[in-house]
Amino acid sequence: MVRLQNFLITTTFLVALLLPGKLASAQPGYIAADTITAQAVVYNGDTLEAKTLENVYFYSRLNEAQLSARAKYNRLRNAVYVTYPYARRAGAVMNDINDNLVGVAKKGDRKKYIHSREAELRKEFTNPLTNLSIYQGKVLMKLINRETGNNCYEIIKEYKGGFNARLYQTVAFFFNSNLKQPYDAAADDAVIEKLVKEVQRMHGYQDNVKTQGRLSSM
């Protein structure tokens, strides 16, 4: 019994002694003194491991004026994002109408053609545009000017007559708006123009040749 115990102990010792060597030989490239490369710095004669941390940014809280300016910008940005697709589509239709009216001299024929296209505009835009806020409507009028080169007063005057244009202008006045709003991409409306370019990049839009010409001349 004692001999058996001694045999088992001796066998276990030999296995424990030889096994690590066999495991090492079974793994190509493994060496006992395997190392990991790390950045280090020498500090007071000692070599210390060093790591570069990611940048951490600290910002001061916005004051009341800055918060107000940010809210104003976000409101305008939202309005441009909502209304520019409508202005772009409406502008394309209106530009097409104007191109087709170039060779039409008779007032009756012009009126008939305008009425036929007006039905198209009403069908496409009545429902979505009624959901716009007054502020979004103001931005839309500016963007239509951008797309067509004409303010909304001139467009209504051309399509519906001077009386209707004056009537709509009076209504707009009571809503603190103006159908004759200009569009100046280089000055007063530079922020709107920047936001339009933002929307264009997002959706892959491009200005038509006429719009490019008008904007480049500003």
LUMBA-808605 format. One record per residue: residue number from 1; residue in one letter; x, y, z of N, C-alpha, C in turn. Coordinates in pm, whole numbers. Layout:
// LUMBA-808605
R_resi_resn_n.x_n.y_n.z_ca.x_ca.y_ca.z_c.x_c.y_c.z
R_NUM_a_X_Y_Z_X_Y_Z_X_Y_Z
...
//
This chain:
// LUMBA-808605
R_resi_resn_n.x_n.y_n.z_ca.x_ca.y_ca.z_c.x_c.y_c.z
R_1_m_84_-120_0_0_0_0_87_125_0
R_2_v_192_124_80_282_238_88_355_255_-43
R_3_r_395_139_-105_464_147_-234_372_209_-340
R_4_l_244_173_-337_148_227_-435_134_376_-419
R_5_q_126_423_-296_114_567_-272_237_641_-322
R_6_n_357_582_-293_481_645_-340_485_651_-491
R_7_f_435_546_-557_433_542_-703_342_651_-760
R_8_l_225_666_-700_130_768_-747_186_908_-728
R_9_i_251_930_-613_308_1062_-587_418_1093_-687
R_10_t_505_992_-712_615_1012_-807_561_1038_-947
R_11_t_460_961_-988_401_978_-1121_339_1116_-1136
R_12_t_264_1158_-1034_200_1290_-1037_304_1400_-1047
R_13_f_414_1387_-976_520_1488_-978_582_1498_-1117
R_14_l_606_1381_-1180_666_1380_-1314_572_1443_-1417
R_15_v_442_1411_-1407_344_1468_-1500_338_1620_-1483
R_16_a_335_1666_-1358_331_1810_-1332_456_1879_-1382
R_17_l_569_1809_-1378_695_1867_-1421_705_1874_-1573
R_18_l_655_1770_-1641_669_1761_-1787_556_1829_-1863
R_19_l_438_1839_-1803_322_1890_-1875_339_2033_-1925
R_20_p_389_2128_-1847_406_2264_-1899_495_2271_-2022
R_21_g_600_2190_-2024_688_2187_-2140_618_2137_-2263
R_22_k_532_2036_-2248_458_1982_-2362_357_2083_-2414
R_23_l_290_2154_-2321_194_2256_-2363_264_2368_-2438
R_24_a_382_2404_-2389_456_2510_-2456_500_2467_-2594
R_25_s_544_2342_-2608_589_2294_-2739_474_2277_-2835
R_26_a_349_2266_-2784_232_2249_-2871_182_2382_-2924
R_27_q_233_2494_-2873_190_2626_-2917_306_2695_-2990
R_28_p_300_2701_-3125_408_2763_-3203_427_2908_-3163
R_29_g_551_2950_-3148_580_3090_-3120_571_3127_-2974
R_30_y_527_3035_-2888_513_3067_-2745_648_3060_-2678
R_31_i_680_3161_-2600_803_3158_-2521_768_3197_-2379
R_32_a_849_3153_-2289_820_3176_-2148_823_3323_-2112
R_33_a_910_3397_-2181_925_3539_-2149_845_3625_-2247
R_34_d_723_3585_-2276_638_3659_-2370_613_3800_-2314
R_35_t_614_3904_-2404_599_4042_-2358_489_4113_-2434
R_36_i_438_4220_-2377_338_4307_-2439_397_4447_-2447
R_37_t_398_4504_-2569_454_4637_-2588_359_4743_-2531
R_38_a_413_4836_-2457_331_4941_-2397_409_5072_-2399
R_39_q_334_5183_-2401_399_5313_-2391_454_5332_-2250
R_40_a_565_5403_-2242_627_5424_-2111_695_5560_-2107
R_41_v_710_5611_-1987_783_5736_-1965_880_5714_-1849
R_42_v_986_5790_-1851_1082_5784_-1741_1053_5900_-1647
R_43_y_1024_5867_-1522_989_5969_-1423_1073_5947_-1298
R_44_n_1158_6045_-1267_1247_6035_-1150_1330_5908_-1153
R_45_g_1375_5873_-1272_1460_5755_-1285_1386_5625_-1298
R_46_d_1255_5626_-1279_1175_5503_-1293_1104_5502_-1427
R_47_t_1096_5386_-1488_1022_5369_-1614_879_5327_-1580
R_48_l_785_5411_-1617_645_5387_-1582_560_5372_-1708
R_49_e_464_5283_-1700_371_5268_-1812_286_5395_-1825
R_50_a_264_5437_-1949_188_5560_-1972_81_5536_-2078
R_51_k_-31_5603_-2064_-140_5595_-2161_-191_5735_-2192
R_52_t_-232_5756_-2317_-288_5884_-2358_-440_5878_-2350
R_53_l_-499_5963_-2271_-645_5963_-2254_-711_6045_-2364
R_54_e_-836_6014_-2394_-912_6092_-2491_-938_6233_-2437
R_55_n_-951_6328_-2530_-978_6466_-2490_-1112_6477_-2419
R_56_v_-1116_6559_-2319_-1239_6587_-2246_-1266_6738_-2257
R_57_y_-1386_6773_-2304_-1419_6914_-2327_-1515_6963_-2219
R_58_f_-1491_7083_-2173_-1578_7146_-2074_-1635_7274_-2134
R_59_y_-1764_7291_-2121_-1829_7410_-2174_-1901_7483_-2062
R_60_s_-1897_7613_-2069_-1970_7692_-1971_-2119_7691_-2006
R_61_r_-2202_7711_-1910_-2346_7715_-1935_-2382_7839_-2017
R_62_l_-2479_7820_-2107_-2522_7932_-2191_-2600_8032_-2106
R_63_n_-2575_8160_-2134_-2653_8261_-2064_-2789_8277_-2132
R_64_e_-2870_8365_-2078_-3007_8380_-2128_-3010_8424_-2274
R_65_a_-2922_8515_-2311_-2919_8563_-2450_-2878_8452_-2546
R_66_q_-2781_8371_-2504_-2735_8261_-2588_-2842_8153_-2603
R_67_l_-2913_8125_-2495_-3022_8028_-2501_-3132_8076_-2595
R_68_s_-3161_8206_-2588_-3263_8263_-2676_-3220_8255_-2822
R_69_a_-3092_8285_-2849_-3041_8279_-2986_-3044_8136_-3040
R_70_r_-3011_8040_-2954_-3014_7900_-2998_-3156_7854_-3028
R_71_a_-3250_7894_-2942_-3391_7857_-2965_-3442_7919_-3095
R_72_k_-3403_8043_-3121_-3444_8112_-3244_-3388_8040_-3367
R_73_y_-3262_8001_-3358_-3198_7930_-3470_-3264_7794_-3494
R_74_n_-3290_7721_-3387_-3353_7589_-3400_-3493_7599_-3460
R_75_r_-3564_7705_-3425_-3698_7727_-3480_-3690_7753_-3631
R_76_l_-3595_7836_-3670_-3576_7865_-3812_-3532_7740_-3888
R_77_r_-3442_7666_-3829_-3392_7544_-3892_-3505_7445_-3916
R_78_n_-3590_7427_-3815_-3704_7338_-3829_-3797_7384_-3941
R_79_a_-3822_7516_-3947_-3912_7571_-4049_-3857_7548_-4190
R_80_v_-3726_7567_-4207_-3665_7545_-4339_-3672_7397_-4377
R_81_y_-3643_7309_-4283_-3648_7165_-4311_-3789_7122_-4351
R_82_v_-3890_7181_-4287_-4029_7143_-4315_-4076_7200_-4448
R_83_t_-4043_7326_-4475_-4105_7396_-4589_-4025_7392_-4719
R_84_y_-3895_7370_-4712_-3817_7376_-4836_-3863_7276_-4942
R_85_p_-3895_7151_-4907_-3944_7059_-5011_-4070_7112_-5081
R_86_y_-4161_7176_-5006_-4282_7234_-5067_-4245_7351_-5158
R_87_a_-4156_7437_-5110_-4114_7552_-5190_-4045_7507_-5318
R_88_r_-3966_7405_-5307_-3894_7353_-5424_-3991_7299_-5529
R_89_r_-4089_7222_-5482_-4187_7164_-5575_-4276_7274_-5633
R_90_a_-4326_7363_-5549_-4412_7472_-5597_-4335_7561_-5693
R_91_g_-4209_7587_-5663_-4127_7669_-5751_-4109_7605_-5887
R_92_a_-4092_7473_-5889_-4075_7402_-6017_-4202_7415_-6102
R_93_v_-4319_7401_-6037_-4446_7413_-6110_-4465_7555_-6162
R_94_m_-4438_7654_-6076_-4456_7795_-6115_-4360_7835_-6227
R_95_n_-4237_7788_-6219_-4141_7819_-6325_-4184_7756_-6457
R_96_d_-4242_7636_-6448_-4291_7570_-6569_-4410_7648_-6628
R_97_i_-4498_7695_-6538_-4612_7777_-6584_-4563_7902_-6656
R_98_n_-4467_7970_-6596_-4414_8093_-6656_-4350_8066_-6792
R_99_d_-4277_7955_-6802_-4214_7920_-6930_-4318_7895_-7038
R_100_n_-4428_7831_-7000_-4533_7800_-7097_-4618_7921_-7134
R_101_l_-4615_8024_-7049_-4694_8145_-7077_-4618_8246_-7164
R_102_v_-4492_8220_-7186_-4411_8315_-7263_-4470_8342_-7401
R_103_g_-4517_8237_-7468_-4570_8255_-7604_-4720_8272_-7611
R_104_v_-4785_8289_-7494_-4931_8304_-7492_-4965_8452_-7474
R_105_a_-5021_8513_-7576_-5048_8657_-7572_-5189_8690_-7525
R_106_k_-5286_8607_-7563_-5425_8637_-7530_-5450_8617_-7381
R_107_k_-5515_8717_-7321_-5543_8712_-7178_-5632_8594_-7142
R_108_g_-5730_8564_-7227_-5821_8452_-7198_-5748_8319_-7199
R_109_d_-5657_8302_-7294_-5580_8177_-7302_-5486_8163_-7182
R_110_r_-5427_8273_-7141_-5338_8271_-7025_-5415_8233_-6899
R_111_k_-5534_8294_-6885_-5617_8267_-6768_-5661_8122_-6764
R_112_k_-5699_8068_-6879_-5743_7929_-6887_-5631_7834_-6848
R_113_y_-5513_7862_-6898_-5398_7776_-6867_-5362_7784_-6719
R_114_i_-5364_7906_-6665_-5332_7924_-6523_-5430_7850_-6435
R_115_h_-5558_7856_-6468_-5660_7785_-6389_-5637_7634_-6392
R_116_s_-5595_7582_-6505_-5571_7438_-6515_-5455_7395_-6425
R_117_r_-5351_7478_-6418_-5237_7445_-6334_-5264_7477_-6187
R_118_e_-5353_7573_-6162_-5389_7607_-6025_-5455_7488_-5956
R_119_a_-5537_7414_-6030_-5601_7295_-5975_-5496_7192_-5933
R_120_e_-5391_7183_-6013_-5280_7091_-5982_-5212_7131_-5851
R_121_l_-5187_7260_-5836_-5122_7309_-5715_-5210_7288_-5591
R_122_r_-5339_7318_-5606_-5432_7300_-5494_-5437_7154_-5449
R_123_k_-5445_7064_-5544_-5455_6922_-5512_-5331_6872_-5438
R_124_e_-5217_6922_-5480_-5091_6873_-5423_-5055_6938_-5290
R_125_f_-5093_7065_-5271_-5041_7139_-5156_-5144_7181_-5052
R_126_t_-5273_7176_-5081_-5372_7228_-4987_-5362_7162_-4850
R_127_n_-5366_7030_-4846_-5364_6959_-4717_-5236_6981_-4638
R_128_p_-5118_6959_-4697_-4996_6978_-4615_-4974_7122_-4571
R_129_l_-5009_7219_-4656_-4980_7358_-4621_-5073_7413_-4513
R_130_t_-5192_7356_-4501_-5284_7403_-4396_-5234_7363_-4257
R_131_n_-5140_7269_-4251_-5086_7226_-4123_-4964_7308_-4080
R_132_l_-4922_7402_-4163_-4807_7485_-4128_-4846_7592_-4027
R_133_s_-4750_7628_-3943_-4772_7741_-3851_-4754_7871_-3929
R_134_i_-4795_7983_-3867_-4779_8114_-3931_-4630_8141_-3957
R_135_y_-4546_8106_-3861_-4402_8128_-3878_-4348_8045_-3995
R_136_q_-4389_7919_-4003_-4345_7835_-4114_-4395_7889_-4247
R_137_g_-4516_7947_-4246_-4570_8008_-4367_-4485_8125_-4415
R_138_k_-4435_8205_-4320_-4347_8318_-4356_-4219_8267_-4422
R_139_v_-4162_8163_-4364_-4039_8106_-4421_-4066_8048_-4559
R_140_l_-4182_7984_-4574_-4219_7927_-4704_-4226_8035_-4811
R_141_m_-4283_8151_-4777_-4293_8260_-4875_-4155_8307_-4919
R_142_k_-4062_8313_-4826_-3925_8351_-4862_-3862_8246_-4954
R_143_l_-3886_8120_-4924_-3826_8013_-5004_-3888_8005_-5144
R_144_i_-4017_8037_-5155_-4080_8043_-5287_-4017_8155_-5369
R_145_n_-3989_8267_-5303_-3918_8376_-5371_-3781_8327_-5418
R_146_r_-3714_8251_-5334_-3583_8197_-5371_-3592_8109_-5496
R_147_e_-3697_8026_-5502_-3709_7930_-5611_-3760_7992_-5741
R_148_t_-3837_8100_-5730_-3901_8157_-5850_-3844_8293_-5891
R_149_g_-3783_8363_-5796_-3736_8498_-5826_-3844_8603_-5810
R_150_n_-3963_8562_-5767_-4075_8656_-5746_-4131_8638_-5606
R_151_n_-4172_8750_-5544_-4237_8736_-5414_-4381_8689_-5436
R_152_c_-4444_8646_-5328_-4577_8586_-5339_-4681_8686_-5387
R_153_y_-4663_8815_-5357_-4757_8917_-5405_-4757_8921_-5557
R_154_e_-4639_8923_-5618_-4629_8928_-5763_-4685_8801_-5827
R_155_i_-4662_8687_-5761_-4714_8560_-5814_-4867_8561_-5815
R_156_i_-4927_8603_-5702_-5074_8608_-5694_-5129_8710_-5793
R_157_k_-5062_8823_-5805_-5106_8926_-5898_-5107_8873_-6041
R_158_e_-5006_8795_-6076_-4996_8739_-6211_-5103_8634_-6235
R_159_y_-5124_8548_-6134_-5216_8436_-6153_-5361_8470_-6123
R_160_k_-5383_8556_-6023_-5520_8581_-5976_-5567_8724_-5998
R_161_g_-5477_8813_-6037_-5516_8952_-6060_-5476_9043_-5945
R_162_g_-5471_9174_-5973_-5426_9272_-5874_-5515_9281_-5752
R_163_f_-5647_9270_-5771_-5739_9280_-5657_-5713_9168_-5557
R_164_n_-5702_9045_-5607_-5676_8932_-5518_-5541_8946_-5448
R_165_a_-5443_8996_-5520_-5311_9015_-5459_-5319_9113_-5343
R_166_r_-5391_9223_-5362_-5406_9322_-5255_-5485_9265_-5138
R_167_l_-5584_9182_-5170_-5665_9120_-5065_-5580_9027_-4979
R_168_y_-5503_8940_-5046_-5417_8847_-4973_-5311_8922_-4893
R_169_q_-5262_9032_-4947_-5162_9112_-4876_-5221_9171_-4750
R_170_t_-5347_9214_-4755_-5416_9268_-4637_-5432_9160_-4530
R_171_v_-5471_9041_-4573_-5485_8929_-4479_-5351_8897_-4415
R_172_a_-5246_8893_-4497_-5112_8864_-4446_-5069_8968_-4343
R_173_f_-5107_9093_-4365_-5071_9201_-4272_-5128_9175_-4133
R_174_f_-5252_9125_-4126_-5314_9097_-3997_-5248_8980_-3926
R_175_f_-5176_8897_-4000_-5101_8787_-3940_-4953_8825_-3923
R_176_n_-4927_8956_-3923_-4791_9006_-3905_-4696_8949_-4009
R_177_s_-4743_8940_-4131_-4662_8886_-4239_-4665_8982_-4357
R_178_n_-4599_8944_-4465_-4591_9030_-4581_-4566_8945_-4705
R_179_l_-4658_8952_-4801_-4643_8873_-4923_-4527_8922_-5009
R_180_k_-4483_9044_-4984_-4376_9103_-5066_-4237_9080_-5006
R_181_q_-4224_8978_-4923_-4096_8952_-4860_-3988_8925_-4965
R_182_p_-3876_8995_-4956_-3766_8969_-5049_-3684_8849_-5002
R_183_y_-3589_8810_-5083_-3496_8703_-5043_-3356_8747_-5080
R_184_d_-3272_8763_-4979_-3134_8807_-5000_-3040_8704_-4939
R_185_a_-2993_8612_-5022_-2910_8501_-4974_-2776_8546_-4919
R_186_a_-2730_8663_-4961_-2598_8710_-4919_-2601_8795_-4793
R_187_a_-2719_8838_-4750_-2726_8929_-4635_-2833_8885_-4535
R_188_d_-2952_8943_-4544_-3056_8918_-4444_-3095_8771_-4432
R_189_d_-3089_8699_-4543_-3135_8559_-4542_-3019_8461_-4555
R_190_a_-2900_8502_-4512_-2782_8416_-4524_-2797_8288_-4441
R_191_v_-2859_8299_-4324_-2878_8180_-4240_-2975_8083_-4306
R_192_i_-3083_8135_-4363_-3179_8050_-4435_-3108_7981_-4551
R_193_e_-3027_8055_-4624_-2954_7997_-4738_-2862_7884_-4692
R_194_k_-2795_7903_-4580_-2709_7799_-4524_-2790_7674_-4490
R_195_l_-2907_7693_-4432_-2993_7580_-4395_-3048_7511_-4519
R_196_v_-3078_7588_-4624_-3125_7528_-4750_-3017_7437_-4807
R_197_k_-2891_7484_-4805_-2781_7402_-4855_-2766_7274_-4773
R_198_e_-2795_7286_-4645_-2791_7170_-4555_-2894_7066_-4598
R_199_v_-3016_7111_-4625_-3123_7021_-4669_-3089_6962_-4806
R_200_q_-3033_7043_-4894_-2998_6995_-5028_-2895_6883_-5020
R_201_r_-2794_6899_-4936_-2693_6793_-4921_-2755_6666_-4865
R_202_m_-2849_6681_-4774_-2911_6566_-4711_-2992_6484_-4811
R_203_h_-3064_6552_-4902_-3155_6484_-4994_-3102_6476_-5137
R_204_g_-2984_6531_-5161_-2927_6527_-5295_-2993_6624_-5392
R_205_y_-3050_6733_-5339_-3113_6833_-5425_-3007_6924_-5488
R_206_q_-3043_6982_-5601_-2959_7083_-5665_-3048_7195_-5716
R_207_d_-2995_7317_-5713_-3070_7431_-5767_-3075_7422_-5919
R_208_n_-3188_7467_-5976_-3194_7473_-6122_-3108_7589_-6172
R_209_v_-3090_7593_-6302_-2999_7692_-6362_-3043_7835_-6331
R_210_k_-3174_7861_-6337_-3225_7996_-6312_-3197_8039_-6168
R_211_t_-3223_7949_-6074_-3199_7981_-5933_-3051_8007_-5909
R_212_q_-2965_7923_-5967_-2821_7942_-5951_-2778_8080_-6003
R_213_g_-2835_8119_-6117_-2801_8250_-6174_-2843_8365_-6085
R_214_r_-2965_8355_-6028_-3014_8463_-5941_-2929_8474_-5816
R_215_l_-2897_8359_-5755_-2822_8361_-5630_-2679_8410_-5651
R_216_s_-2620_8374_-5763_-2482_8416_-5789_-2471_8566_-5815
R_217_s_-2584_8627_-5854_-2582_8771_-5884_-2607_8856_-5760
R_218_m_-2639_8791_-5648_-2669_8866_-5525_-2540_8915_-5458
//
